[in-house]
Amino acid sequence: MADHDPATQSLLTAFVDEIRPLVSPVAIWAHGSLGGGDYQPGRSDIDLIAVLDRARSPEEWQLLTAFHRRLMAAYPAAVTLHCSYPLVDELTDARSEHLTWAHQELFHRPVTEVTRRELHEFGVVLHGLRPADLIAPVTDRELVDFLMAEIRGPWRAVLDKPELWLQDGWVDFGMLALARASVTLRSGALISKAEALDVLVDELGAPVAVVDDIRSRRYGHPAPASPQWLARRADMTLTFLRSALDRLAGPPDGP
């Protein structure tokens, strides 16, 4: 297991030690910022996958929920810990949705093509088998097709909900995901969030004030934001993202 700051390291050790007797995973992997080298303690999500060899009963999932709640009570950083629990035989289908603990609840979501590429390129093995032992490589064509579908569907749709863009999390996700997707579509490469900030300004012409805001909150010590700034930031972000998505995927279909 790679070394991280003491709080994150203690949390990862506790997670692996306690989840193994609970659900007997054949593999536990870290991906996202934790694997890609841009992890910021207390700010970045902790993205994990624990692969199971068989389906679990509702009673066992209740135990899993209790486990995550205990973990949050003992380790403050566990609030940002997200973990999907796919079955081995489900991993062949990128559309298959798996039980996932995230945002302090259980729901279902897939292990996407982007996550699969991350796992192959810089996934961290915390326990058991490697990603390459269980997941097929993602081709550039598969990655491009996934990203284009996301841009034309869910990403575009959420731009019609302006109230969301008053929130830091949506601004960060939208801007950084756009920059990372643009690089991946162009070259097939996966870049970090820190690299995405430079791409936003140097290559995509994003509003510098919005990028500086993200950089300050991610890597600095920002002052509390005023309602006026949040409204102005949301307007700049939405204007930029609508234009940038049109450049990447073409304008939205008419009525």
N, C-alpha and C positions, 0 to 999 in steps of 0.2 A: 504494500500500500504506500502510495506517494506521501511525502511529508507535507502537511499544511499547517496553518496556525494552530496553536494548542486546542482552542475551543472546537474548531472543525474536526481536527484529528480525533479528539475524544468522542465527538458525536459519531463519526464514521465507525470508529472501533466499537462503540456501544451498539450501533445499528447492526453491524455484521454479527457481533457476538450474540445478540438477543433474537435476531430474526432467524438465524439458522435452526435452532431447536423448535421454533414456532411453525415454520412452513417448509423447512428443508430445501432451500433453493439450490439448484445445480450451478448457478452462477449469479454473481452480483457485480454490476458494472456501474461506473460513474461516467457521465458524458456532460455536454454543455460546457459552461465556464470552468467547472471543476476539472474536466479532462483537457480542455483546450488551453489552459494556462492563463486565463484572464479572470480567475475567481477573485472576488472581493469580499472578504469576511464581513458578515453582517449586512451585505447588500445584494450579493448574488444568490440566486436559487441554488440548491444542492440537488442536482438531477441524477437519480439512480434508477436502475432496472434490476429487479430480482426475478430470475427465470425459474419457474416451477415445473415439476415433472408430472403433476396431476392437478385436476380441479379440486378446489376446496369447498367445503360445505358452508352454508350461511353462518353456522355457529363458529366456524374457524375464521370467517371474515370478521365477525364481531370481535374475536380475540385480536385480530390484526388492527382493527380500529382502536381498541383499548391500548394496544402496544404503541401506536403512533401518538396517542394522547399522553401516555406516560413519558414518552420520549420528549415531547414538547414541554412537559412540566419539569423535566430534569435538565434539558439543554435548550436554552433560548433559541439557538440557531436552528433547531428542528422545525420551527414554524415555517422556514423556507425549504424544508426537505420535501421533495416530490419523488415518488417511487411508483413505477408501473410493475405489475406482476403478471407478465405473460406466461402462458404455458409453452413448453418446448415446441409442441406440434402446431402452435398457432403462429409461430414466428415466420413461417414460410409465406404468409399472406400479409402484405403491408397495410391492407385495408381492415384487417381484423382488429377489433377493439378489445382492450385488456383492462381489467380492474386496476385502477390507479388511485393512489393517495396523493392529493394535491390540494392546496388552498383549504386545508383542514377538513377534507371530506373525501369519501370514496365515490368515484364515478368511472366511466369507461372511456378510453381513448386509444387510438392506434400508436404503434411505434413507427413514426413516419420515415419517409425516405431520407430526410435530412438527419434525423437521429441515427438511422442505420449507417449513413455515411460517416457521421461523427464517431460512432462506435468503432468502425473499421480504421479510421485515421488516427484517432487519439483517445479511444475509450480506455478507461482505467479499470483493470480487473481487481476487484476487492475480495472476491472469493470465487473459486471454482473455474469453470471453463471460460475460454476466451470468446469474444464476439465472433471471431472468424470460425469457431467450431460450431456455431448454431445459426448464424445469419449469413445469407448470401450477399456478396458485394452488390452495391447499388451502382448501376451504370449511369453515365452522364445523361443519357436519354431519359431514364427513369427519374432522375433528379430534376431535370428541366421540366418534364411533364407535370410532376408534382407541384413544383413552384408556380408554374403558369396557372394551374388549376386553382391554387390558393389565391394568387393575385386576382384572378378574374372572378372568384367567388367570395369566400369569407373576408378577405382583406378589403375588397372593394365595398362589400356590404356594410362593414363596421364604420366606414367613413360617413355613413348617413345617420350616425348616432353622435351628434356633436357634444352631448353632455359627457360622454366617456373621455373626451380629449382634454377635459379639465384636470384629469388625473395623471400624476407622474408616470405610473406604470404603463398606461396606454401610449403616452408620448414616447417613452423610451422604447417600448416594444415596436411601435409602428416605424419609427425612424431607423432604429438599428436593424430591424428585420428587412426593411426595404434596401438598405445599403448592402447587407450581407447577401440578399437574394440577387441583387444586380451583379455582384461580383461572381457569384456561383453560376448565374445564367451565362455570363460572358466567358468564364474560364473553367468552370467546374470546381474551383477552389472554395474551401470554407475558410472564412476569416473570423477573427475575434471581434468582440464588441469594441475594443479599443481601436482596432484597425478600421472598423466601420465608421467611427466618428471622423476619421481623416477622409474616408471615401465620401462621406456626406458633403463635406465642404469642398474638397479638392476636385472631385469628379462629378458630383450630382448637383452642386449649386444650392445646397440646403441653406435655410436661414441660419446665419452664424450665431445669432442670439439663442436660438433653440438648441443648437449643437453645444454651445458653451454651457447652457443650462444642464443638459444631460451630463456633460463631462464633469461639471462641478458637483452634481449630486452623486455621481458614481465614484469619483476619485478625489473629491475635495471635501470641504466643510461649508455647505451653502447656508445662507440665511433663509429664514422662513419667507415663502413667496406670498405676495399680495394677491387678492382676488383679481385686481386689474391685470397683473402680469399673467396669471393663469389663463384669463380670457384671451389676452393678446397672443400668448403662446399657442393656445388651441387653434386660433384662427390661422396663424402662420403655418402651423404643422399641417392642418387639413388642406390648406391651399397648396402647399408643397407636395404632400402625398398624392393628392388627386392628379396633379400634373405629372409627377414622377411615375405613377402607376400607368397613366395613359402612354407615357413614353416606353415603358417596359412591355406592356401587353396590349396596347391599342386602346382607343376610347371604349367605354362601356356600350353594350348593345342598346339600341333605341327601344322604345316601348312597342 
